[in-house]
C-alpha cells in the first residue's frame, strides 16, 4: 500500500518532520524560485550561444573549402592530374561487407583511377583491430573494381579525418592530393589539408541517399569545430 507524503514525513519523527518542512519551505520560497530561474536562463543562453557559434564556425569552414570541390567530369575535361588520391575510410558491416558510404568512396576513387586522374590510391582508415579492417576491405574492393595492386597504398592508423590527413604530411608536401569522401565530410577534410599546407582538392562520393544522414550532419558540425581548434593549436 502506497504511503502518502504526510505519512512518510511522520515516519521520521519530530526532527524528521521539521527538517522536511524546512526543505519544502526553502524549495517553495521566492528566493529559490528566482535562483532556479536564473540558473535555467543562464544554461539556455549558454546553449544558444554555443549552438550559434558552432553553426557559424561550420558555415565558415564549408564556405572556405567549397571552391576546391570538383567533379570527375570537371577533372577529365580539364585534363587534371594528381600525385595521390586519398580515400577516407568509414564503417564496415559486421559481416565484413563495406557500408554503402564506404563502397561509394572506393567506387569513386576507382573511377578516378580508371580515368587517369592519378596512379596511386591511399586507403586510410581504422584497421587496428583484427576483427575490424576498414583499409583491408577498401583494398579488396578496389582490386575487384580493376585497380592494380601496386597502385594501392594503405594507412591503417587513419582513426580520424584529422589523422588521415596529417599522416600525409611527411611525403605529400609539394604534391597534389585529391580527397574522396561524401560531400558533408569533404569540407572538413579539405580544410584540414589546407591548414596543414597541402595542395588538396576533393571529389564527392555521393552516389545515392544515405539513411540517418541528418545525424551525421549534426555530428559533423561539432567535428568541424573540433578540427578548427586542432588546426589552430598546430599553428601555435
Secondary structure as UniProt FT lines:
FT   HELIX           5..10
FT   TURN            11..12
FT   HELIX           13..27
FT   HELIX           30..65
FT   HELIX           66..68
FT   STRAND          69..70
FT   HELIX           72..77
FT   TURN            78..79
FT   STRAND          84..88
FT   TURN            94..95
FT   HELIX           100..114
FT   TURN            115..116
FT   STRAND          121..124
FT   TURN            130..131
FT   HELIX           134..144
FT   TURN            145..146
FT   HELIX           149..151
FT   STRAND          152..155
FT   HELIX           161..166
FT   TURN            167..168
FT   HELIX           169..172
FT   TURN            173..174
FT   STRAND          176..181
FT   HELIX           183..195
FT   TURN            196..197
FT   STRAND          199..204
FT   TURN            211..212
FT   HELIX           213..235
//
